[in-house]
Structure formats: structure tokens, C-alpha cells
Amino acid sequence: MALWRARFGPLPDGAPLEGGDWRLLAFVTVEDLDVPFPRVAAPQPDLPPRLRFEAGTVQGHAGCNDFSAPYEAGDGALAVGELVVTDMLCEGPAELMAQEERFLAELAQAGRALVAGDLLWIETGENNALLFDRTVGE
């Protein structure tokens, strides 16, 4: 296991994904798994995407638009169903729309969830992940 993933463990059955929002801290890309440190891209600082898991539905704000989808989690796996996304015009920098497109594309490919305290790591492909922190009470 790569050093940068060593502190995360599989999401146990019944783990509390619910209970507060998860704020995107970083897009993570590892082009070569032998490299000990991944490449990290921070989201737009003023509008990071957020998730909320409730009763089999994940919903949130991707930067410009809101989204929702069914999800299933267990045994470390996380599957996100078809995303329903609002169609609002993005009144922000071009980078905000690019962030939203990347975030939604990666979220749709969720395959595994790992946790470490109030951090959530969602693997979204062979070499990609989304890193979140919990924002309870924020």
C-alpha cells in the first residue's frame, strides 16, 4: 500500500457517512503508483464542492449546481448511482465550472471509500481520488 494511503482504512459497514457535510479538500491523482506522494489539486477556495449522505441519497453542491444521486456503501465499497444535476448558469470564474465538471465526473465513478477520523477518501478510478473533511456544525 502506498504511504500516502496508509492512514486510511476501509469504510466499515454502518460507518457514519451521514451526519454533516463533507467538503472537498483536494482532487488527488497518482500517475505512477510507485511515487510515494500523489499530485494534489485544491478546489476553488470560495466554493469547494460539498456532499451530504442521507438515507441512501448523496446530495450536495458542486460549485455552480446542486446534485443528487442514490448511493450504496458497505464492505469498503461506495457506489453512486446516476447523478441528477441542476442546470444553472455558472456566474464565476471559468475554473469554477471546470472544477464542477471534474468533480461530478469523478464522483460518478466512485468505487471505494476509506476513512481516517473526519477525513473521507473516495477512490474514483484507478489513479484518482477525492479527499473530503467533515464539516459538522459549520
N, CA, C and O of each residue as an XYZ file, in Angstrom:
552
protein
N       0.858     -1.181      0.000
C       0.000      0.000      0.000
C       0.895      1.232      0.000
O       1.909      1.279      0.697
N       0.514      2.208     -0.776
C       1.277      3.438     -0.851
C       1.274      4.142      0.502
O       0.293      4.081      1.244
N       2.375      4.806      0.810
C       2.492      5.504      2.088
C       1.394      6.530      2.300
O       0.900      6.675      3.418
N       0.999      7.246      1.251
C       0.022      8.316      1.391
C      -1.374      7.792      1.663
O      -2.238      8.574      2.061
N      -1.639      6.503      1.468
C      -2.942      5.924      1.783
C      -2.916      5.127      3.067
O      -3.961      4.644      3.503
N      -1.768      4.973      3.682
C      -1.605      4.077      4.821
C      -2.484      4.457      6.012
O      -2.883      3.574      6.772
N      -2.791      5.717      6.196
C      -3.560      6.083      7.390
C      -5.064      5.910      7.199
O      -5.823      6.010      8.163
N      -5.500      5.653      5.978
C      -6.915      5.431      5.710
C      -7.242      3.951      5.793
O      -6.426      3.104      5.427
N      -8.437      3.643      6.274
C      -8.901      2.267      6.323
C     -10.240      2.157      5.624
O     -10.919      3.165      5.427
N     -10.638      0.935      5.239
C     -11.921      0.765      4.552
C     -13.077      1.275      5.401
O     -13.057      1.192      6.629
N     -14.062      1.794      4.728
C     -15.260      2.273      5.391
C     -16.010      1.077      5.943
O     -16.507      0.258      5.170
N     -16.107      0.951      7.279
C     -16.805     -0.202      7.840
C     -18.303     -0.123      7.576
O     -18.851      0.964      7.392
N     -18.964     -1.284      7.560
C     -20.418     -1.289      7.426
C     -21.021     -0.437      8.528
O     -20.603     -0.524      9.682
N     -21.987      0.372      8.185
C     -22.662      1.198      9.173
C     -21.855      2.409      9.607
O     -22.256      3.111     10.536
N     -20.715      2.673      8.950
C     -19.909      3.838      9.318
C     -20.709      5.105      9.051
O     -21.508      5.154      8.116
N     -20.501      6.098      9.847
C     -21.339      7.296      9.753
C     -20.949      8.233      8.612
O     -20.316      9.265      8.837
N     -21.329      7.870      7.393
C     -21.196      8.829      6.296
C     -22.188      9.959      6.513
O     -21.954     11.102      6.120
N     -23.309      9.609      7.152
C     -24.340     10.597      7.417
C     -23.964     11.434      8.636
O     -23.182     11.001      9.483
N     -24.520     12.615      8.711
C     -24.258     13.460      9.867
C     -23.318     14.589      9.533
O     -22.170     14.601      9.979
N     -23.787     15.528      8.760
C     -22.967     16.668      8.396
C     -22.535     16.605      6.954
O     -22.706     15.591      6.278
N     -21.979     17.694      6.497
C     -21.496     17.791      5.126
C     -20.043     17.358      5.055
O     -19.294     17.457      6.027
N     -19.668     16.879      3.886
C     -18.268     16.580      3.574
C     -17.825     17.624      2.553
O     -18.448     17.768      1.501
N     -16.755     18.349      2.856
C     -16.224     19.402      1.986
C     -14.999     18.873      1.246
O     -14.106     18.280      1.852
N     -14.964     19.091     -0.056
C     -13.821     18.644     -0.853
C     -12.575     19.426     -0.478
O     -12.549     20.654     -0.552
N     -11.546     18.701     -0.078
C     -10.249     19.305      0.213
C      -9.325     19.266     -0.992
O      -8.565     20.204     -1.232
N      -9.393     18.148     -1.769
C      -8.453     18.002     -2.868
C      -8.898     16.940     -3.865
O      -9.541     15.950     -3.517
N      -8.529     17.185     -5.116
C      -8.546     16.163     -6.153
C      -7.165     15.513     -6.095
O      -6.153     16.213     -6.080
N      -7.114     14.203     -6.062
C      -5.835     13.501     -5.946
C      -5.629     12.651     -7.194
O      -6.520     11.905     -7.601
N      -4.449     12.769     -7.797
C      -4.098     11.987     -8.975
C      -2.734     11.363     -8.758
O      -1.785     12.036     -8.358
N      -2.647     10.073     -9.027
C      -1.374      9.370     -8.925
C      -1.098      8.769    -10.290
O      -1.721      7.780    -10.677
N      -0.166      9.363    -11.018
C       0.131      8.870    -12.359
C       1.009      7.634    -12.322
O       0.941      6.799    -13.224
N       1.821      7.509    -11.305
C       2.710      6.365    -11.166
C       2.612      5.918     -9.723
O       3.049      6.631     -8.820
N       2.043      4.741     -9.494
C       1.797      4.285     -8.129
C       3.077      4.032     -7.332
O       3.012      3.829     -6.120
N       4.241      4.041     -7.992
C       5.500      3.887     -7.268
C       5.963      5.208     -6.654
O       6.870      5.218     -5.821
N       5.354      6.310     -7.056
C       5.697      7.606     -6.495
C       5.071      7.693     -5.111
O       3.866      7.476     -4.978
N       5.856      8.006     -4.066
C       5.303      7.976     -2.717
C       4.300      9.081     -2.418
O       3.519      8.953     -1.475
N       4.298     10.163     -3.191
C       3.381     11.262     -2.912
C       2.560     11.577     -4.158
O       3.112     11.693     -5.252
N       1.264     11.714     -3.999
C       0.411     11.991     -5.156
C       0.440     13.459     -5.543
O       0.924     14.308     -4.794
N      -0.080     13.739     -6.715
C      -0.284     15.110     -7.158
C      -1.652     15.536     -6.646
O      -2.625     14.797     -6.797
N      -1.740     16.696     -6.053
C      -2.979     17.162     -5.424
C      -3.364     18.504     -6.034
O      -2.524     19.390     -6.190
N      -4.644     18.643     -6.376
C      -5.170     19.923     -6.853
C      -6.261     20.365     -5.884
O      -7.218     19.632     -5.638
N      -6.112     21.551     -5.345
C      -7.105     22.082     -4.404
C      -8.306     22.605     -5.174
O      -8.163     23.091     -6.296
N      -9.485     22.509     -4.582
C     -10.669     23.084     -5.231
C     -10.650     24.601     -5.138
O      -9.823     25.179     -4.433
N     -11.563     25.241     -5.851
C     -11.709     26.688     -5.754
C     -11.969     27.030     -4.287
O     -12.901     26.484     -3.697
N     -11.181     27.908     -3.687
C     -11.262     28.120     -2.239
C     -12.591     28.657     -1.730
O     -12.992     28.337     -0.611
N     -13.283     29.466     -2.526
C     -14.530     30.057     -2.042
C     -15.746     29.146     -2.208
O     -16.741     29.310     -1.502
N     -15.676     28.191     -3.132
C     -16.815     27.317     -3.401
C     -16.389     25.866     -3.591
O     -16.554     25.315     -4.680
N     -15.847     25.241     -2.556
C     -15.491     23.828     -2.723
C     -16.751     22.972     -2.788
O     -17.718     23.256     -2.082
N     -16.760     21.937     -3.612
C     -17.910     21.042     -3.630
C     -18.156     20.430     -2.254
O     -17.230     20.219     -1.471
N     -19.429     20.152     -1.985
C     -19.841     19.543     -0.711
C     -20.778     18.388     -0.986
O     -21.516     18.383     -1.972
N     -20.736     17.404     -0.094
C     -21.601     16.223     -0.151
C     -22.346     16.085      1.162
O     -21.878     16.528      2.211
N     -23.501     15.470      1.088
C     -24.243     15.060      2.293
C     -24.881     13.718      1.964
O     -25.569     13.576      0.953
N     -24.645     12.738      2.827
C     -25.226     11.408      2.670
C     -26.415     11.288      3.617
O     -26.273     11.493      4.823
N     -27.594     10.954      3.071
C     -28.789     10.783      3.903
C     -29.688      9.716      3.304
O     -30.102      9.823      2.149
N     -29.990      8.692      4.082
C     -30.994      7.687      3.732
C     -30.871      7.183      2.296
O     -31.851      7.166      1.552
N     -29.668      6.775      1.911
C     -29.465      6.197      0.589
C     -29.330      7.192     -0.542
O     -29.300      6.803     -1.709
N     -29.247      8.486     -0.212
C     -29.077      9.530     -1.226
C     -27.872     10.380     -0.873
O     -27.688     10.770      0.281
N     -27.052     10.664     -1.877
C     -25.974     11.634     -1.712
C     -26.423     12.875     -2.469
O     -26.870     12.793     -3.613
N     -26.298     14.017     -1.820
C     -26.685     15.272     -2.451
C     -25.682     16.333     -2.067
O     -24.920     16.172     -1.113
N     -25.687     17.413     -2.812
C     -24.765     18.477     -2.460
C     -24.708     19.564     -3.497
O     -25.587     19.704     -4.347
N     -23.638     20.336     -3.398
C     -23.401     21.467     -4.289
C     -22.028     21.276     -4.909
O     -21.045     21.052     -4.203
N     -21.963     21.365     -6.232
C     -20.718     21.083     -6.945
C     -19.919     22.341     -7.283
O     -18.850     22.246     -7.886
N     -20.412     23.496     -6.910
C     -19.722     24.747     -7.207
C     -20.659     25.733     -7.867
O     -20.745     26.888     -7.451
N     -21.371     25.280     -8.906
C     -22.395     26.091     -9.573
C     -23.773     25.457     -9.414
O     -24.767     26.164     -9.247
N     -23.835     24.160     -9.466
C     -25.101     23.435     -9.478
C     -25.222     22.475     -8.311
O     -24.230     22.019     -7.742
N     -26.476     22.181     -7.969
C     -26.780     21.167     -6.966
C     -26.918     19.824     -7.673
O     -27.182     19.766     -8.874
N     -26.735     18.744     -6.912
C     -26.832     17.404     -7.486
C     -27.392     16.456     -6.439
O     -27.377     16.746     -5.243
N     -27.885     15.320     -6.911
C     -28.283     14.235     -6.024
C     -28.190     12.925     -6.806
O     -28.246     12.904     -8.035
N     -28.046     11.844     -6.055
C     -27.967     10.509     -6.652
C     -28.170      9.483     -5.550
O     -27.866      9.755     -4.388
N     -28.677      8.315     -5.896
C     -28.717      7.240     -4.911
C     -27.296      6.722     -4.690
O     -26.442      6.827     -5.570
N     -27.058      6.162     -3.508
C     -25.751      5.551     -3.265
C     -25.929      4.306     -2.405
O     -26.924      4.146     -1.699
N     -24.925      3.426     -2.489
C     -24.844      2.256     -1.624
C     -23.425      2.189     -1.092
O     -22.468      2.431     -1.828
N     -23.285      1.859      0.195
C     -21.969      1.749      0.810
C     -21.932      0.508      1.690
O     -22.933      0.146      2.309
N     -20.781     -0.137      1.743
C     -20.585     -1.289      2.610
C     -19.362     -2.072      2.187
O     -19.004     -2.088      1.010
N     -18.724     -2.715      3.134
C     -17.514     -3.503      2.881
C     -16.447     -2.691      2.158
O     -15.706     -3.234      1.339
N     -16.362     -1.397      2.452
C     -15.355     -0.545      1.831
C     -15.758     -0.020      0.466
O     -15.099      0.868     -0.074
N     -16.833     -0.557     -0.103
C     -17.272     -0.116     -1.427
C     -18.218      1.072     -1.312
O     -18.960      1.203     -0.338
N     -18.177      1.922     -2.310
C     -19.126      3.023     -2.425
C     -19.546      3.104     -3.881
O     -18.706      3.292     -4.762
N     -20.824      2.966     -4.137
C     -21.352      3.070     -5.497
C     -22.338      4.230     -5.536
O     -23.267      4.297     -4.730
N     -22.128      5.133     -6.473
C     -23.007      6.278     -6.658
C     -23.793      6.042     -7.937
O     -23.217      5.775     -8.992
N     -25.129      6.145     -7.834
C     -25.992      5.946     -8.997
C     -25.964      7.151     -9.914
O     -25.101      8.022     -9.803
N     -26.934      7.185    -10.830
C     -26.990      8.259    -11.816
C     -27.207      9.610    -11.136
O     -28.135      9.784    -10.346
N     -26.338     10.552    -11.457
C     -26.417     11.891    -10.882
C     -27.485     12.724    -11.587
O     -27.567     12.745    -12.815
N     -28.297     13.407    -10.788
C     -29.246     14.390    -11.301
C     -28.676     15.746    -10.902
O     -28.459     16.017     -9.720
N     -28.434     16.595    -11.899
C     -27.749     17.866    -11.665
C     -28.615     19.011    -12.188
O     -29.164     18.932    -13.287
N     -28.733     20.078    -11.390
C     -29.448     21.263    -11.870
C     -28.667     21.865    -13.027
O     -27.510     21.509    -13.251
N     -29.288     22.767    -13.754
C     -28.670     23.324    -14.960
C     -28.595     24.842    -14.854
O     -29.152     25.565    -15.681
N     -27.897     25.312    -13.824
C     -27.759     26.750    -13.600
C     -26.545     27.281    -14.360
O     -25.548     26.579    -14.530
N     -26.645     28.505    -14.803
C     -25.523     29.180    -15.426
C     -24.504     29.494    -14.338
O     -24.862     30.018    -13.283
N     -23.257     29.183    -14.586
C     -22.200     29.396    -13.604
C     -21.698     30.831    -13.718
O     -21.078     31.206    -14.713
N     -21.973     31.632    -12.682
C     -21.514     33.008    -12.681
C     -20.266     33.131    -11.821
O     -20.293     33.711    -10.736
N     -19.206     32.590    -12.311
C     -17.950     32.624    -11.590
C     -16.822     32.461    -12.576
O     -17.045     32.448    -13.786
N     -15.625     32.338    -12.074
C     -14.505     32.150    -12.989
C     -14.638     30.825    -13.746
O     -15.279     29.891    -13.263
N     -14.039     30.750    -14.914
C     -14.084     29.535    -15.738
C     -13.575     28.327    -14.959
O     -14.020     27.203    -15.191
N     -12.642     28.556    -14.032
C     -12.094     27.468    -13.235
C     -13.164     26.803    -12.372
O     -13.067     25.613    -12.071
N     -14.183     27.562    -11.975
C     -15.248     27.008    -11.146
C     -16.067     25.989    -11.926
O     -16.402     24.933    -11.389
N     -16.392     26.277    -13.162
C     -17.142     25.324    -13.987
C     -16.279     24.110    -14.304
O     -16.776     22.984    -14.318
N     -15.004     24.326    -14.554
C     -14.103     23.191    -14.809
C     -14.020     22.301    -13.573
O     -14.011     21.075    -13.684
N     -13.958     22.925    -12.389
C     -13.941     22.160    -11.141
C     -15.216     21.335    -11.020
O     -15.157     20.151    -10.688
N     -16.364     21.946    -11.284
C     -17.636     21.240    -11.165
C     -17.689     20.040    -12.104
O     -18.098     18.950    -11.703
N     -17.280     20.239    -13.342
C     -17.298     19.141    -14.314
C     -16.392     17.997    -13.867
O     -16.773     16.829    -13.956
N     -15.210     18.326    -13.393
C     -14.294     17.283    -12.925
C     -14.858     16.563    -11.701
O     -14.828     15.335    -11.628
N     -15.368     17.327    -10.748
C     -15.911     16.743     -9.536
C     -17.051     15.770     -9.843
O     -17.055     14.643     -9.349
N     -18.007     16.198    -10.647
C     -19.150     15.335    -10.957
C     -18.726     14.104    -11.749
O     -19.254     13.015    -11.524
N     -17.784     14.260    -12.670
C     -17.299     13.107    -13.444
C     -16.613     12.093    -12.531
O     -16.815     10.887    -12.676
N     -15.803     12.582    -11.593
C     -15.116     11.662    -10.691
C     -16.080     11.028     -9.695
O     -15.981      9.831     -9.424
N     -17.006     11.802     -9.150
C     -17.964     11.257     -8.196
C     -18.782     10.129     -8.829
O     -19.077      9.131     -8.170
N     -19.142     10.282    -10.086
C     -19.919      9.259    -10.787
C     -19.157      7.943    -10.893
O     -19.765      6.895    -11.110
N     -17.826      7.982    -10.743
C     -17.001      6.784    -10.844
C     -16.580      6.236     -9.482
O     -15.697      5.382     -9.407
N     -17.200      6.716     -8.410
C     -16.827      6.261     -7.059
C     -16.865      4.736     -6.994
O     -17.784      4.092     -7.501
N     -15.839      4.184     -6.353
C     -15.782      2.733     -6.249
C     -15.422      2.241     -4.859
O     -15.789      1.131     -4.473
N     -14.710      3.058     -4.113
C     -14.264      2.638     -2.794
C     -14.188      3.856     -1.889
O     -13.810      4.945     -2.322
N     -14.550      3.660     -0.629
C     -14.483      4.745      0.350
C     -13.589      4.306      1.497
O     -13.708      3.188      1.998
N     -12.701      5.187      1.905
C     -11.790      4.954      3.016
C     -11.937      6.113      3.985
O     -12.200      7.242      3.572
N     -11.769      5.839      5.275
C     -11.912      6.892      6.275
C     -10.713      6.932      7.212
O     -10.036      5.929      7.439
N     -10.476      8.120      7.745
C      -9.487      8.327      8.811
C     -10.013      9.496      9.631
O      -9.853     10.656      9.253
N     -10.641      9.177     10.759
C     -11.229     10.230     11.582
C     -12.303     10.974     10.825
O     -13.272     10.371     10.364
N     -12.144     12.278     10.690
C     -13.112     13.093      9.954
C     -12.668     13.366      8.525
O     -13.061     14.371      7.933
N     -11.853     12.481      7.969
C     -11.450     12.580      6.566
C     -12.069     11.425      5.797
O     -12.144     10.304      6.299
N     -12.506     11.701      4.591
C     -13.100     10.704      3.710
C     -12.340     10.720      2.400
O     -12.158     11.772      1.787
N     -11.897      9.549      1.976
C     -11.148      9.354      0.736
C     -12.034      8.507     -0.163
O     -12.341      7.366      0.181
N     -12.452      9.040     -1.308
C     -13.264      8.286     -2.250
C     -12.436      8.024     -3.495
O     -12.056      8.952     -4.209
N     -12.158      6.742     -3.749
C     -11.420      6.377     -4.956
C     -12.376      6.437     -6.132
O     -13.463      5.859     -6.097
N     -11.957      7.147     -7.182
C     -12.836      7.417     -8.315
C     -12.275      6.896     -9.624
O     -12.676      7.347    -10.696
N     -11.393      5.995     -9.550
C     -10.764      5.426    -10.735
C      -9.445      4.829    -10.327
O      -9.048      4.907     -9.164
N      -8.778      4.242    -11.266
C      -7.535      3.537    -10.954
C      -6.498      4.430    -10.275
O      -5.798      3.984     -9.367
N      -6.397      5.675    -10.705
C      -5.375      6.566    -10.152
C      -5.929      7.889     -9.645
O      -5.180      8.858     -9.525
N      -7.223      7.952     -9.343
C      -7.835      9.204     -8.906
C      -8.606      9.011     -7.611
O      -9.100      7.924     -7.314
N      -8.694     10.094     -6.848
C      -9.464     10.066     -5.612
C      -9.931     11.482     -5.291
O      -9.384     12.469     -5.783
N     -10.959     11.547     -4.452
C     -11.446     12.807     -3.905
C     -11.232     12.749     -2.401
O     -11.575     11.749     -1.771
N     -10.675     13.793     -1.818
C     -10.415     13.850     -0.383
C     -11.314     14.910      0.240
O     -11.326     16.061     -0.197
N     -12.074     14.510      1.273
C     -13.031     15.385      1.943
C     -12.738     15.459      3.434
O     -12.104     14.566      3.996
N     -13.207     16.536      4.073
C     -13.270     16.561      5.526
C     -14.717     16.826      5.924
O     -15.494     17.410      5.168
N     -15.055     16.380      7.131
C     -16.426     16.541      7.636
C     -16.567     17.952      8.211
O     -15.674     18.452      8.895
N     -17.695     18.574      7.921
C     -17.912     19.954      8.364
C     -19.132     20.028      9.277
O     -20.009     20.865      9.061
N     -19.203     19.184     10.275
C     -20.323     19.170     11.204
C     -20.396     20.508     11.929
O     -19.397     21.009     12.444
N     -21.590     21.069     11.959
C     -21.798     22.305     12.710
C     -21.267     23.556     12.062
O     -21.283     24.622     12.677
N     -20.797     23.456     10.833
C     -20.254     24.625     10.165
C     -21.343     25.426      9.517
O     -21.070     26.456      8.901
